[in-house]
Amino acid sequence: MPTPPSPLVVASILTGVPAALWAYKCAMMVLFQRKIIYMGYAPLGARTDRLADTRPTALPCSELRIPASISALQVGPSAPNLVILYLQGNAGNPLHRIPVFHSLLSVSPPYTSILAPAPRSYWSSPGRPTQPGILADYTAALTHTLHQFPNARVVLYGHSLGGAAALCLLAQPNLSSLLGKDADRLRGVILENPFTSVPAMIKALYPQKWLPYRYLTPFVWDRWDALGAVEKLDGETSLLRRLCGRMLVLTSERDEVVPKEMGAAIVRAVSDKSRGNREGESLRTRLVVIRGALHEDGWTRKGWEDVVGVYLRGIVDETKTIDG
């Protein structure tokens, strides 16, 4: 008759196997973290979609290439007075957001266009996604927008990951000198459901202290520390500092992904940096909660339409005042 395993062996199996599985899962999350953060491959076909294959729309749409091989979608007139540079969330491609763009243009002033770049590893843009690489792509997209539309004002619109990317983009110390006098035509920023950083998001998604994931934050490669970018601002030449006093931050009341408190934290930090800035009521930095909205459907709510429309009209009215 076989000898039964000793209690020590049984205890080792009962504790060692789960511990090994947890360790394996944690190792995989660290090694493949960029596959989790940057989901340009989802949904199926997102890398190969073409405008010609999408449902027809009354909006004028065109695919284009921005220097550095960035694929992009332009929606709206070819000679606009206002351009919204749209930085998307972490999944899909600009074609999936055509309904969003339709709603955005419906509340925008006449002669408004949207330019939605797809950074590396999204849509048909080649390359491996990293924070420095994506920031380089968005810098190229902003430079292209200002050069391609020399008579237009530009508003940066970032959703979710795109919101954090917008703040990190504007915080780059050399951006103002890179853009030169064209930087003055960047007139506003809209952030929808932005998060403060990737490590903060991990802790928000896994609040239980007995789970190991929250302790993996030191191993995050691309931190997208939007809150830190604002808090560490110094000097008066930063584009982010200039725009701190004129941001619209939107959070969804029922956001199931990003905690509303993160948007509020960004607004507090931005407001601290913008003290002394004098802006019109419609452009002054503020936080607006979109009632009843989830993470992805704020644009379907009337509250979103009202506040975004007022903000964009404020940009155009300001321009008319300055030009007049």
Residue pairs with C-beta under 8 A, 6 or more apart in sequence:
5 13
22 212
26 212
26 213
26 216
29 36
29 213
29 216
30 216
30 219
33 219
33 220
33 221
33 222
34 128
34 129
34 130
34 221
34 222
37 90
37 129
37 161
37 198
37 222
38 90
38 121
38 122
38 129
38 134
39 90
39 91
39 92
40 46
40 47
40 91
40 92
40 93
40 118
40 121
40 122
40 123
40 129
41 47
42 91
42 92
43 91
43 92
43 96
46 91
46 92
46 93
46 96
46 122
46 123
47 93
47 122
47 123
47 124
48 124
49 93
49 95
49 96
49 123
50 63
50 95
51 61
51 62
51 63
51 73
51 95
54 95
54 98
57 98
57 102
59 75
59 76
59 98
59 101
59 102
59 105
60 75
60 76
60 77
60 78
61 73
61 74
61 75
61 98
62 73
62 74
63 71
63 72
63 73
64 71
64 72
64 73
64 74
65 71
65 72
66 72
66 117
66 140
66 141
66 144
67 140
67 144
68 136
68 137
68 140
69 125
69 126
69 127
70 117
70 118
70 119
70 120
70 125
70 137
70 140
70 141
71 117
71 118
71 122
71 123
71 124
71 125
72 94
72 115
72 116
72 117
72 118
72 141
73 94
73 95
73 98
73 114
73 115
73 116
73 118
74 113
74 114
74 115
74 116
75 98
75 101
75 105
75 113
75 114
75 116
76 105
76 112
76 113
76 114
77 111
77 112
77 113
78 113
79 111
79 149
79 151
80 111
80 112
80 113
80 149
80 152
81 109
81 110
81 111
81 112
81 151
81 152
81 153
81 316
81 319
82 108
82 109
82 111
82 112
82 113
82 152
82 153
82 154
82 155
82 312
82 315
82 316
83 112
83 113
83 114
83 115
83 145
83 149
83 152
83 153
83 154
83 155
84 104
84 108
84 112
84 113
84 114
84 115
84 154
84 155
84 156
84 157
84 312
85 115
85 116
85 117
85 141
85 142
85 145
85 154
85 155
85 156
85 157
86 94
86 97
86 101
86 104
86 114
86 115
86 116
86 157
86 158
86 159
86 162
87 117
87 138
87 156
87 157
87 158
87 159
87 162
87 163
87 165
87 166
87 169
88 94
88 97
88 116
88 118
88 122
88 159
88 161
88 162
89 159
89 160
89 161
89 162
89 296
90 160
90 161
92 122
93 118
93 122
93 123
94 116
94 117
94 118
94 123
95 123
97 116
99 299
100 299
101 114
101 116
103 299
103 300
103 304
103 305
104 114
104 157
104 299
104 308
105 112
105 114
106 305
107 305
107 306
107 308
107 309
107 312
108 309
108 312
109 312
109 313
109 316
112 312
113 149
113 152
115 141
115 145
117 137
117 138
117 141
118 124
118 125
119 125
119 129
119 133
119 134
119 137
119 138
120 126
120 127
120 128
120 129
120 133
120 134
120 137
121 127
121 128
121 129
122 129
125 137
127 133
127 137
130 221
130 222
131 168
131 221
131 222
131 223
131 224
134 165
135 165
135 168
135 169
135 172
138 165
138 169
139 169
139 172
139 175
139 178
142 154
142 156
142 169
142 179
142 186
143 178
143 179
145 154
146 154
146 179
146 182
146 183
146 185
146 186
147 182
150 182
152 185
153 185
153 186
153 187
153 315
153 316
153 319
154 185
154 186
154 187
155 186
155 187
155 188
155 189
155 190
155 312
155 315
156 166
156 169
156 170
156 186
156 188
156 189
156 190
157 166
157 189
157 190
157 192
158 164
158 165
158 166
158 167
158 189
158 190
158 191
158 192
158 194
159 192
159 193
160 192
160 193
160 194
160 195
160 257
160 258
160 295
161 195
161 224
163 191
163 192
163 193
163 194
163 195
163 226
164 194
164 195
164 196
164 197
164 224
164 225
164 226
165 224
166 189
166 191
166 194
167 191
167 194
167 226
167 229
167 230
167 240
167 266
168 224
168 225
168 226
168 229
169 175
170 189
170 229
170 238
170 239
170 240
170 243
171 229
171 230
171 232
171 233
171 238
171 240
173 235
173 238
175 183
175 238
175 239
176 183
176 237
176 238
176 239
177 237
179 186
179 239
183 239
186 239
186 243
187 246
187 315
187 318
187 319
188 243
188 246
188 247
188 248
188 283
188 311
188 312
188 315
189 243
189 246
189 247
189 248
190 247
190 248
190 249
190 250
190 308
190 311
191 247
191 248
191 249
191 250
191 263
191 266
192 250
192 251
192 298
193 250
193 251
193 252
193 255
193 257
193 258
193 263
193 295
193 298
194 226
194 249
194 258
194 262
194 263
194 266
195 201
195 224
195 226
195 258
195 262
196 225
196 226
196 227
196 262
196 265
196 266
197 223
197 224
197 225
197 226
197 227
197 228
198 217
198 220
198 222
198 223
198 224
198 225
199 217
199 220
199 223
199 225
200 227
200 262
201 258
202 213
202 214
202 216
202 217
202 220
203 214
203 217
204 258
204 259
204 262
205 213
206 213
206 214
207 214
208 214
226 266
227 262
227 265
227 266
227 269
229 240
230 240
230 244
230 266
230 269
230 270
230 273
231 269
233 240
233 241
233 244
233 273
235 241
241 273
241 274
244 270
244 271
244 273
244 274
244 277
244 285
245 274
245 277
245 278
245 279
245 284
245 285
246 277
246 279
246 283
246 284
246 285
247 267
247 270
247 285
248 285
248 286
248 288
248 307
248 308
248 311
249 263
249 266
249 267
249 270
249 285
249 286
249 287
249 288
250 263
250 287
250 288
250 289
250 290
250 298
250 304
250 307
250 308
251 258
251 260
251 262
251 263
251 264
251 287
251 288
251 289
251 290
252 260
252 289
252 290
252 293
252 294
252 295
252 297
252 298
253 260
253 289
253 290
253 291
253 292
253 293
254 292
254 293
254 294
255 293
255 294
255 295
256 294
256 295
257 295
258 295
260 289
263 287
264 287
267 285
267 286
267 287
270 285
271 285
274 285
279 285
280 314
280 318
282 310
282 311
282 313
282 314
282 317
283 311
283 314
283 315
283 318
288 303
288 307
290 298
290 301
290 303
290 304
291 301
291 303
292 301
293 300
293 301
293 303
293 304
298 304
299 305
